[in-house]
Amino acid sequence: MGGIVLFGKTSKGASRLSEQFRNHTIQKTYHAIVVGKPKEEKGSVKEKVNKISFFAEGFTNKTDKELLEAVKKATKTRTAELSWEVVRSNGKYSLLKILPKTGRFHQIRIQMQQMGCPILGDVKYSAKEQLPDKSIALAATAISFRNATGEKQINLEIPLPEGWKKYL
């Protein structure tokens, strides 16, 4: 996993960027190599994803029933939405362009796995094997946002990772 990371130079600039993320006015583009080929050439996914938001400390002395209750209480279900399209495929692997509409934790990884096309190297979410460098084939390749003063639209884009060529 890699790609573009956005930082604010000042606290005021960082605050304005954070506001754009909260208001969903920043457009992020990801590319991923997935195992297999989706049934359609493009599509969108909107579904509920769960996140357990607690730390495991203090759970070792609980009974199974107490632990289950704590996990239920700590689980948050939120809607996750993205659109995707196949850029190219050789049948074994497919390069997808992914546009998230929400920014949930591990959203792309979870939703690709649920589509039956896990991200290459993502053994946490059903890929069969790791990549040699233990990364996953997911990269933030473009981002579009307004500068801190709001006067200018900025579009940043990077090429796909060089090492991906051997899979496509």
Backbone as JSON Lines, residues from 0, in Angstrom:
{"i":0,"aa":"M","n":[0.86,-1.17,0.0],"ca":[0.0,0.0,0.0],"c":[0.9,1.22,0.0]}
{"i":1,"aa":"G","n":[0.52,2.2,-0.74],"ca":[1.32,3.41,-0.81],"c":[0.55,4.48,-1.54]}
{"i":2,"aa":"G","n":[1.26,5.54,-1.91],"ca":[0.64,6.59,-2.7],"c":[0.73,7.95,-2.06]}
{"i":3,"aa":"I","n":[-0.18,8.81,-2.45],"ca":[-0.19,10.2,-2.02],"c":[-0.65,10.31,-0.57]}
{"i":4,"aa":"V","n":[0.07,11.12,0.19],"ca":[-0.33,11.45,1.56],"c":[-0.37,12.98,1.63]}
{"i":5,"aa":"L","n":[-1.41,13.53,2.21],"ca":[-1.61,14.96,2.26],"c":[-1.39,15.48,3.68]}
{"i":6,"aa":"F","n":[-0.55,16.52,3.81],"ca":[-0.27,17.15,5.09],"c":[-0.51,18.65,4.96]}
{"i":7,"aa":"G","n":[-0.95,19.27,6.05],"ca":[-1.06,20.71,6.09],"c":[0.25,21.3,6.6]}
{"i":8,"aa":"K","n":[0.7,22.41,6.02],"ca":[1.96,23.03,6.46],"c":[1.79,23.78,7.77]}
{"i":9,"aa":"T","n":[0.59,24.27,8.01],"ca":[0.32,25.01,9.25],"c":[-0.9,24.37,9.92]}
{"i":10,"aa":"S","n":[-1.11,24.71,11.18],"ca":[-2.27,24.15,11.88],"c":[-3.57,24.67,11.25]}
{"i":11,"aa":"K","n":[-3.57,25.9,10.8],"ca":[-4.75,26.46,10.15],"c":[-5.02,25.75,8.82]}
{"i":12,"aa":"G","n":[-3.97,25.51,8.05],"ca":[-4.1,24.79,6.79],"c":[-4.58,23.37,7.01]}
{"i":13,"aa":"A","n":[-4.03,22.7,8.04],"ca":[-4.44,21.33,8.36],"c":[-5.91,21.3,8.76]}
{"i":14,"aa":"S","n":[-6.34,22.31,9.5],"ca":[-7.73,22.4,9.93],"c":[-8.65,22.56,8.72]}
{"i":15,"aa":"R","n":[-8.25,23.36,7.76],"ca":[-9.08,23.56,6.56],"c":[-9.12,22.3,5.7]}
{"i":16,"aa":"L","n":[-8.02,21.57,5.64],"ca":[-8.03,20.29,4.93],"c":[-8.95,19.29,5.64]}
{"i":17,"aa":"S","n":[-8.85,19.26,6.96],"ca":[-9.72,18.36,7.74],"c":[-11.18,18.66,7.49]}
{"i":18,"aa":"E","n":[-11.51,19.94,7.39],"ca":[-12.89,20.33,7.12],"c":[-13.34,19.82,5.75]}
{"i":19,"aa":"Q","n":[-12.47,19.87,4.76],"ca":[-12.82,19.35,3.43],"c":[-13.04,17.84,3.48]}
{"i":20,"aa":"F","n":[-12.25,17.12,4.26],"ca":[-12.46,15.68,4.42],"c":[-13.81,15.42,5.08]}
{"i":21,"aa":"R","n":[-14.13,16.17,6.15],"ca":[-15.41,15.99,6.85],"c":[-16.6,16.27,5.93]}
{"i":22,"aa":"N","n":[-16.45,17.28,5.07],"ca":[-17.53,17.68,4.16],"c":[-17.54,16.88,2.86]}
{"i":23,"aa":"H","n":[-16.64,15.93,2.73],"ca":[-16.54,15.07,1.54],"c":[-16.35,15.86,0.25]}
{"i":24,"aa":"T","n":[-15.58,16.96,0.33],"ca":[-15.29,17.75,-0.88],"c":[-13.94,17.4,-1.48]}
{"i":25,"aa":"I","n":[-13.17,16.57,-0.81],"ca":[-11.91,16.08,-1.36],"c":[-12.2,14.79,-2.11]}
{"i":26,"aa":"Q","n":[-11.72,14.71,-3.36],"ca":[-11.92,13.48,-4.14],"c":[-10.6,12.71,-4.17]}
{"i":27,"aa":"K","n":[-10.65,11.47,-3.68],"ca":[-9.48,10.61,-3.68],"c":[-9.69,9.51,-4.72]}
{"i":28,"aa":"T","n":[-8.6,9.14,-5.39],"ca":[-8.63,8.06,-6.36],"c":[-7.59,7.03,-5.94]}
{"i":29,"aa":"Y","n":[-7.99,5.79,-5.93],"ca":[-7.09,4.69,-5.62],"c":[-7.03,3.75,-6.82]}
{"i":30,"aa":"H","n":[-5.94,3.03,-6.92],"ca":[-5.84,1.92,-7.86],"c":[-5.43,0.7,-7.04]}
{"i":31,"aa":"A","n":[-5.95,-0.44,-7.46],"ca":[-5.61,-1.69,-6.78],"c":[-5.54,-2.81,-7.81]}
{"i":32,"aa":"I","n":[-4.67,-3.76,-7.53],"ca":[-4.68,-5.0,-8.28],"c":[-5.43,-6.0,-7.41]}
{"i":33,"aa":"V","n":[-6.48,-6.56,-7.96],"ca":[-7.27,-7.54,-7.24],"c":[-7.06,-8.92,-7.86]}
{"i":34,"aa":"V","n":[-7.31,-9.93,-7.06],"ca":[-7.22,-11.31,-7.54],"c":[-8.51,-11.62,-8.27]}
{"i":35,"aa":"G","n":[-8.4,-12.12,-9.51],"ca":[-9.56,-12.45,-10.3],"c":[-10.06,-11.25,-11.09]}
{"i":36,"aa":"K","n":[-11.28,-11.37,-11.57],"ca":[-11.9,-10.29,-12.35],"c":[-13.34,-10.12,-11.88]}
{"i":37,"aa":"P","n":[-13.75,-8.89,-11.57],"ca":[-15.14,-8.67,-11.19],"c":[-16.08,-9.09,-12.33]}
{"i":38,"aa":"K","n":[-17.31,-9.44,-11.98],"ca":[-18.29,-9.9,-12.97],"c":[-18.66,-8.79,-13.95]}
{"i":39,"aa":"E","n":[-18.67,-7.56,-13.47],"ca":[-19.01,-6.41,-14.3],"c":[-17.74,-5.6,-14.58]}
{"i":40,"aa":"E","n":[-17.81,-4.74,-15.59],"ca":[-16.68,-3.87,-15.92],"c":[-16.57,-2.67,-14.97]}
{"i":41,"aa":"K","n":[-17.69,-2.28,-14.4],"ca":[-17.69,-1.21,-13.41],"c":[-18.92,-1.36,-12.54]}
{"i":42,"aa":"G","n":[-18.86,-0.7,-11.39],"ca":[-19.99,-0.79,-10.49],"c":[-19.78,0.06,-9.26]}
{"i":43,"aa":"S","n":[-20.71,-0.05,-8.34],"ca":[-20.59,0.65,-7.07],"c":[-21.03,-0.3,-5.97]}
{"i":44,"aa":"V","n":[-20.52,-0.03,-4.78],"ca":[-20.82,-0.85,-3.62],"c":[-21.23,0.1,-2.5]}
{"i":45,"aa":"K","n":[-22.37,-0.2,-1.88],"ca":[-22.82,0.56,-0.72],"c":[-23.34,-0.45,0.28]}
{"i":46,"aa":"E","n":[-22.66,-0.55,1.4],"ca":[-23.08,-1.53,2.4],"c":[-22.59,-1.12,3.77]}
{"i":47,"aa":"K","n":[-23.07,-1.83,4.74],"ca":[-22.66,-1.58,6.13],"c":[-21.36,-2.32,6.4]}
{"i":48,"aa":"V","n":[-20.43,-1.66,7.08],"ca":[-19.21,-2.31,7.54],"c":[-19.11,-2.11,9.04]}
{"i":49,"aa":"N","n":[-18.54,-3.09,9.7],"ca":[-18.4,-3.04,11.15],"c":[-16.97,-2.71,11.52]}
{"i":50,"aa":"K","n":[-16.83,-2.0,12.61],"ca":[-15.52,-1.75,13.18],"c":[-15.66,-1.92,14.68]}
{"i":51,"aa":"I","n":[-14.75,-2.69,15.24],"ca":[-14.75,-2.85,16.7],"c":[-13.81,-1.8,17.26]}
{"i":52,"aa":"S","n":[-14.35,-0.92,18.1],"ca":[-13.56,0.21,18.59],"c":[-13.27,0.07,20.08]}
{"i":53,"aa":"F","n":[-12.39,-0.83,20.42],"ca":[-11.95,-0.94,21.8],"c":[-10.55,-1.54,21.82]}
{"i":54,"aa":"F","n":[-9.91,-1.4,22.93],"ca":[-8.6,-2.02,23.12],"c":[-8.77,-3.28,23.94]}
{"i":55,"aa":"A","n":[-8.01,-4.3,23.64],"ca":[-8.19,-5.61,24.26],"c":[-7.74,-5.66,25.72]}
{"i":56,"aa":"E","n":[-7.1,-4.62,26.19],"ca":[-6.65,-4.62,27.58],"c":[-7.83,-4.79,28.53]}
{"i":57,"aa":"G","n":[-7.66,-5.59,29.54],"ca":[-8.71,-5.77,30.53],"c":[-9.74,-6.81,30.16]}
{"i":58,"aa":"F","n":[-9.58,-7.45,29.0],"ca":[-10.56,-8.45,28.57],"c":[-10.12,-9.87,28.89]}
{"i":59,"aa":"T","n":[-8.91,-10.05,29.37],"ca":[-8.4,-11.41,29.58],"c":[-9.08,-12.14,30.72]}
{"i":60,"aa":"N","n":[-9.61,-11.43,31.7],"ca":[-10.24,-12.09,32.84],"c":[-11.76,-12.18,32.73]}
{"i":61,"aa":"K","n":[-12.3,-11.9,31.55],"ca":[-13.75,-11.94,31.37],"c":[-14.19,-13.32,30.89]}
{"i":62,"aa":"T","n":[-15.42,-13.65,31.22],"ca":[-16.0,-14.89,30.7],"c":[-16.33,-14.68,29.22]}
{"i":63,"aa":"D","n":[-16.62,-15.76,28.51],"ca":[-16.98,-15.65,27.1],"c":[-18.21,-14.77,26.92]}
{"i":64,"aa":"K","n":[-19.18,-14.93,27.8],"ca":[-20.41,-14.14,27.72],"c":[-20.12,-12.65,27.94]}
{"i":65,"aa":"E","n":[-19.3,-12.34,28.94],"ca":[-18.94,-10.94,29.21],"c":[-18.15,-10.34,28.04]}
{"i":66,"aa":"L","n":[-17.27,-11.14,27.47],"ca":[-16.47,-10.67,26.34],"c":[-17.36,-10.4,25.13]}
{"i":67,"aa":"L","n":[-18.31,-11.28,24.85],"ca":[-19.23,-11.11,23.74],"c":[-20.05,-9.83,23.92]}
{"i":68,"aa":"E","n":[-20.5,-9.56,25.1],"ca":[-21.26,-8.35,25.38],"c":[-20.4,-7.1,25.15]}
{"i":69,"aa":"A","n":[-19.15,-7.16,25.59],"ca":[-18.24,-6.02,25.41],"c":[-17.98,-5.77,23.93]}
{"i":70,"aa":"V","n":[-17.82,-6.83,23.15],"ca":[-17.59,-6.68,21.71],"c":[-18.83,-6.09,21.04]}
{"i":71,"aa":"K","n":[-20.02,-6.57,21.39],"ca":[-21.26,-6.03,20.82],"c":[-21.39,-4.53,21.12]}
{"i":72,"aa":"K","n":[-21.07,-4.16,22.35],"ca":[-21.17,-2.76,22.76],"c":[-20.16,-1.89,22.01]}
{"i":73,"aa":"A","n":[-19.0,-2.44,21.68],"ca":[-17.93,-1.67,21.04],"c":[-18.01,-1.66,19.52]}
{"i":74,"aa":"T","n":[-18.88,-2.46,18.93],"ca":[-18.98,-2.54,17.48],"c":[-19.81,-1.39,16.94]}
{"i":75,"aa":"K","n":[-19.24,-0.69,15.96],"ca":[-19.94,0.4,15.29],"c":[-20.18,-0.01,13.85]}
{"i":76,"aa":"T","n":[-21.4,0.13,13.39],"ca":[-21.75,-0.19,12.01],"c":[-22.01,1.12,11.27]}
{"i":77,"aa":"R","n":[-21.31,1.29,10.15],"ca":[-21.46,2.51,9.37],"c":[-21.56,2.15,7.89]}
{"i":78,"aa":"T","n":[-22.19,3.0,7.13],"ca":[-22.31,2.77,5.69],"c":[-20.99,3.13,5.02]}
{"i":79,"aa":"A","n":[-20.56,2.26,4.1],"ca":[-19.36,2.49,3.31],"c":[-19.76,2.43,1.84]}
{"i":80,"aa":"E","n":[-19.29,3.41,1.07],"ca":[-19.69,3.48,-0.34],"c":[-18.49,3.82,-1.21]}
{"i":81,"aa":"L","n":[-18.41,3.13,-2.34],"ca":[-17.37,3.43,-3.33],"c":[-17.84,2.99,-4.71]}
{"i":82,"aa":"S","n":[-17.18,3.53,-5.74],"ca":[-17.41,3.05,-7.1],"c":[-16.07,2.57,-7.63]}
{"i":83,"aa":"W","n":[-16.13,1.68,-8.62],"ca":[-14.91,1.08,-9.16],"c":[-15.12,0.78,-10.63]}
{"i":84,"aa":"E","n":[-14.01,0.66,-11.36],"ca":[-14.06,0.21,-12.74],"c":[-12.79,-0.56,-13.07]}
{"i":85,"aa":"V","n":[-12.93,-1.55,-13.95],"ca":[-11.79,-2.34,-14.38],"c":[-11.02,-1.52,-15.41]}
{"i":86,"aa":"V","n":[-9.73,-1.3,-15.15],"ca":[-8.87,-0.6,-16.09],"c":[-8.33,-1.61,-17.11]}
{"i":87,"aa":"R","n":[-7.85,-2.76,-16.59],"ca":[-7.43,-3.87,-17.45],"c":[-7.37,-5.14,-16.62]}
{"i":88,"aa":"S","n":[-7.41,-6.26,-17.34],"ca":[-7.4,-7.54,-16.64],"c":[-6.76,-8.59,-17.53]}
{"i":89,"aa":"N","n":[-6.07,-9.54,-16.89],"ca":[-5.56,-10.69,-17.63],"c":[-6.29,-11.97,-17.17]}
{"i":90,"aa":"G","n":[-7.37,-11.79,-16.44],"ca":[-8.14,-12.91,-15.93],"c":[-7.7,-13.34,-14.55]}
{"i":91,"aa":"K","n":[-6.39,-13.48,-14.36],"ca":[-5.87,-13.86,-13.04],"c":[-5.88,-12.66,-12.09]}
{"i":92,"aa":"Y","n":[-5.48,-11.5,-12.61],"ca":[-5.45,-10.26,-11.84],"c":[-6.13,-9.16,-12.64]}
{"i":93,"aa":"S","n":[-6.71,-8.2,-11.92],"ca":[-7.35,-7.05,-12.55],"c":[-6.9,-5.77,-11.87]}
{"i":94,"aa":"L","n":[-6.65,-4.75,-12.67],"ca":[-6.33,-3.42,-12.15],"c":[-7.63,-2.64,-12.09]}
{"i":95,"aa":"L","n":[-7.98,-2.16,-10.91],"ca":[-9.2,-1.38,-10.71],"c":[-8.88,0.05,-10.34]}
{"i":96,"aa":"K","n":[-9.69,0.97,-10.84],"ca":[-9.68,2.36,-10.39],"c":[-10.84,2.46,-9.41]}
{"i":97,"aa":"I","n":[-10.56,2.98,-8.22],"ca":[-11.54,3.0,-7.13],"c":[-11.73,4.42,-6.63]}
{"i":98,"aa":"L","n":[-12.99,4.83,-6.54],"ca":[-13.33,6.16,-6.04],"c":[-14.2,6.02,-4.79]}
{"i":99,"aa":"P","n":[-13.6,6.14,-3.61],"ca":[-14.4,6.04,-2.39],"c":[-15.27,7.28,-2.2]}
{"i":100,"aa":"K","n":[-16.5,7.07,-1.76],"ca":[-17.39,8.18,-1.43],"c":[-17.4,8.41,0.07]}
{"i":101,"aa":"T","n":[-17.01,7.38,0.83],"ca":[-16.87,7.5,2.28],"c":[-15.45,7.06,2.62]}
{"i":102,"aa":"G","n":[-15.01,7.31,3.78],"ca":[-13.64,6.98,4.17],"c":[-13.59,6.12,5.41]}
{"i":103,"aa":"R","n":[-14.13,4.94,5.34],"ca":[-14.15,4.05,6.49],"c":[-12.84,3.26,6.6]}
{"i":104,"aa":"F","n":[-12.52,2.88,7.81],"ca":[-11.31,2.12,8.11],"c":[-11.31,0.81,7.31]}
{"i":105,"aa":"H","n":[-10.29,0.59,6.5],"ca":[-10.12,-0.61,5.67],"c":[-11.26,-0.81,4.67]}
{"i":106,"aa":"Q","n":[-11.99,0.22,4.37],"ca":[-13.16,0.13,3.51],"c":[-12.88,-0.56,2.18]}
{"i":107,"aa":"I","n":[-11.88,-0.1,1.45],"ca":[-11.59,-0.67,0.13],"c":[-11.21,-2.14,0.27]}
{"i":108,"aa":"R","n":[-10.39,-2.44,1.24],"ca":[-9.94,-3.81,1.44],"c":[-11.12,-4.73,1.75]}
{"i":109,"aa":"I","n":[-12.0,-4.29,2.62],"ca":[-13.17,-5.09,3.01],"c":[-14.11,-5.27,1.82]}
{"i":110,"aa":"Q","n":[-14.39,-4.18,1.11],"ca":[-15.37,-4.26,0.03],"c":[-14.85,-5.06,-1.17]}
{"i":111,"aa":"M","n":[-13.57,-5.0,-1.44],"ca":[-13.02,-5.82,-2.53],"c":[-13.12,-7.31,-2.15]}
{"i":112,"aa":"Q","n":[-12.82,-7.62,-0.9],"ca":[-12.93,-9.01,-0.43],"c":[-14.37,-9.48,-0.54]}
{"i":113,"aa":"Q","n":[-15.32,-8.65,-0.14],"ca":[-16.73,-9.03,-0.19],"c":[-17.24,-9.19,-1.62]}
{"i":114,"aa":"M","n":[-16.59,-8.52,-2.59],"ca":[-16.94,-8.69,-4.0],"c":[-16.37,-10.0,-4.56]}
{"i":115,"aa":"G","n":[-15.51,-10.66,-3.77],"ca":[-14.88,-11.89,-4.25],"c":[-13.58,-11.65,-4.97]}
{"i":116,"aa":"C","n":[-13.06,-10.44,-4.89],"ca":[-11.81,-10.07,-5.56],"c":[-10.89,-9.37,-4.55]}
{"i":117,"aa":"P","n":[-10.26,-10.13,-3.65],"ca":[-9.39,-9.48,-2.66],"c":[-8.2,-8.79,-3.31]}
{"i":118,"aa":"I","n":[-7.68,-7.81,-2.62],"ca":[-6.51,-7.09,-3.12],"c":[-5.29,-8.0,-3.05]}
{"i":119,"aa":"L","n":[-4.52,-7.99,-4.11],"ca":[-3.33,-8.81,-4.2],"c":[-2.41,-8.54,-3.0]}
{"i":120,"aa":"G","n":[-2.03,-9.59,-2.3],"ca":[-1.13,-9.49,-1.14],"c":[-1.84,-9.23,0.18]}
{"i":121,"aa":"D","n":[-3.14,-9.0,0.16],"ca":[-3.87,-8.63,1.38],"c":[-4.38,-9.89,2.09]}
{"i":122,"aa":"V","n":[-3.47,-10.58,2.77],"ca":[-3.82,-11.84,3.43],"c":[-4.81,-11.63,4.58]}
{"i":123,"aa":"K","n":[-4.86,-10.43,5.14],"ca":[-5.84,-10.14,6.2],"c":[-7.26,-10.25,5.67]}
{"i":124,"aa":"Y","n":[-7.43,-9.92,4.39],"ca":[-8.75,-9.94,3.77],"c":[-8.79,-10.92,2.58]}
{"i":125,"aa":"S","n":[-8.38,-12.16,2.84],"ca":[-8.61,-13.32,1.96],"c":[-7.66,-13.55,0.8]}
{"i":126,"aa":"A","n":[-6.66,-12.69,0.56],"ca":[-5.69,-13.02,-0.49],"c":[-4.92,-14.26,-0.05]}
{"i":127,"aa":"K","n":[-4.6,-15.12,-0.97],"ca":[-3.97,-16.41,-0.64],"c":[-2.5,-16.27,-0.27]}
{"i":128,"aa":"E","n":[-1.81,-15.27,-0.83],"ca":[-0.38,-15.14,-0.54],"c":[0.04,-13.68,-0.44]}
{"i":129,"aa":"Q","n":[1.12,-13.46,0.29],"ca":[1.69,-12.13,0.45],"c":[2.54,-11.77,-0.75]}
{"i":130,"aa":"L","n":[2.7,-10.48,-0.98],"ca":[3.67,-10.01,-1.97],"c":[5.06,-10.14,-1.35]}
{"i":131,"aa":"P","n":[6.09,-10.21,-2.17],"ca":[7.45,-10.39,-1.62],"c":[7.85,-9.34,-0.58]}
{"i":132,"aa":"D","n":[7.4,-8.1,-0.75],"ca":[7.76,-7.04,0.22],"c":[6.72,-6.9,1.33]}
{"i":133,"aa":"K","n":[5.73,-7.81,1.37],"ca":[4.68,-7.85,2.39],"c":[3.71,-6.66,2.3]}
{"i":134,"aa":"S","n":[3.73,-5.94,1.19],"ca":[2.78,-4.85,0.98],"c":[1.5,-5.43,0.38]}
{"i":135,"aa":"I","n":[0.54,-4.56,0.11],"ca":[-0.64,-4.96,-0.64],"c":[-0.71,-4.06,-1.87]}
{"i":136,"aa":"A","n":[-1.36,-4.54,-2.93],"ca":[-1.4,-3.8,-4.19],"c":[-2.55,-2.8,-4.19]}
{"i":137,"aa":"L","n":[-2.43,-1.79,-3.33],"ca":[-3.4,-0.71,-3.21],"c":[-2.63,0.59,-3.07]}
{"i":138,"aa":"A","n":[-2.96,1.58,-3.9],"ca":[-2.23,2.85,-3.85],"c":[-3.18,4.02,-4.05]}
{"i":139,"aa":"A","n":[-2.97,5.07,-3.27],"ca":[-3.68,6.34,-3.46],"c":[-2.96,7.04,-4.6]}
{"i":140,"aa":"T","n":[-3.6,7.15,-5.76],"ca":[-2.93,7.64,-6.96],"c":[-3.3,9.07,-7.35]}
{"i":141,"aa":"A","n":[-4.37,9.6,-6.79],"ca":[-4.75,10.99,-7.1],"c":[-5.6,11.56,-5.98]}
{"i":142,"aa":"I","n":[-5.5,12.88,-5.85],"ca":[-6.32,13.59,-4.87],"c":[-6.6,14.99,-5.41]}
{"i":143,"aa":"S","n":[-7.8,15.46,-5.19],"ca":[-8.21,16.78,-5.64],"c":[-8.81,17.52,-4.45]}
{"i":144,"aa":"F","n":[-8.32,18.73,-4.19],"ca":[-8.77,19.5,-3.03],"c":[-8.56,20.98,-3.29]}
{"i":145,"aa":"R","n":[-9.14,21.81,-2.44],"ca":[-8.92,23.26,-2.53],"c":[-7.77,23.65,-1.61]}
{"i":146,"aa":"N","n":[-6.98,24.62,-2.05],"ca":[-5.88,25.07,-1.19],"c":[-6.43,25.71,0.08]}
{"i":147,"aa":"A","n":[-5.56,26.02,1.03],"ca":[-5.98,26.49,2.35],"c":[-6.81,27.77,2.29]}
{"i":148,"aa":"T","n":[-6.54,28.64,1.31],"ca":[-7.33,29.86,1.19],"c":[-8.62,29.63,0.43]}
{"i":149,"aa":"G","n":[-8.75,28.47,-0.2],"ca":[-9.96,28.14,-0.93],"c":[-10.03,28.75,-2.31]}
{"i":150,"aa":"E","n":[-8.95,29.43,-2.74],"ca":[-8.96,30.13,-4.02],"c":[-8.63,29.24,-5.21]}
{"i":151,"aa":"K","n":[-7.98,28.1,-4.96],"ca":[-7.46,27.31,-6.08],"c":[-7.72,25.82,-5.86]}
{"i":152,"aa":"Q","n":[-8.19,25.16,-6.92],"ca":[-8.34,23.71,-6.89],"c":[-6.98,23.07,-7.22]}
{"i":153,"aa":"I","n":[-6.57,22.12,-6.4],"ca":[-5.28,21.46,-6.61],"c":[-5.55,19.99,-6.93]}
{"i":154,"aa":"N","n":[-4.94,19.51,-7.99],"ca":[-5.08,18.13,-8.42],"c":[-3.69,17.49,-8.44]}
{"i":155,"aa":"L","n":[-3.49,16.47,-7.63],"ca":[-2.22,15.76,-7.59],"c":[-2.43,14.34,-8.11]}
{"i":156,"aa":"E","n":[-1.46,13.84,-8.86],"ca":[-1.57,12.5,-9.42],"c":[-0.18,11.88,-9.51]}
{"i":157,"aa":"I","n":[-0.08,10.6,-9.24],"ca":[1.18,9.87,-9.36],"c":[0.96,8.63,-10.23]}
{"i":158,"aa":"P","n":[2.03,8.12,-10.83],"ca":[1.88,6.89,-11.63],"c":[1.69,5.67,-10.73]}
{"i":159,"aa":"L","n":[1.24,4.59,-11.34],"ca":[1.12,3.33,-10.62],"c":[2.5,2.83,-10.19]}
{"i":160,"aa":"P","n":[2.57,2.1,-9.09],"ca":[3.87,1.56,-8.66],"c":[4.49,0.68,-9.76]}
{"i":161,"aa":"E","n":[5.76,0.85,-9.97],"ca":[6.5,0.13,-11.03],"c":[6.39,-1.37,-10.88]}
{"i":162,"aa":"G","n":[6.43,-1.89,-9.65],"ca":[6.4,-3.32,-9.41],"c":[5.1,-4.0,-9.79]}
{"i":163,"aa":"W","n":[4.05,-3.23,-10.05],"ca":[2.76,-3.81,-10.4],"c":[2.73,-4.38,-11.82]}
{"i":164,"aa":"K","n":[3.63,-3.89,-12.69],"ca":[3.62,-4.29,-14.09],"c":[3.69,-5.8,-14.29]}
{"i":165,"aa":"K","n":[4.43,-6.49,-13.44],"ca":[4.61,-7.93,-13.62],"c":[3.34,-8.73,-13.37]}
{"i":166,"aa":"Y","n":[2.34,-8.13,-12.72],"ca":[1.09,-8.83,-12.46],"c":[0.05,-8.57,-13.54]}
{"i":167,"aa":"L","n":[0.29,-7.59,-14.38],"ca":[-0.69,-7.23,-15.4],"c":[-0.16,-7.51,-16.78]}
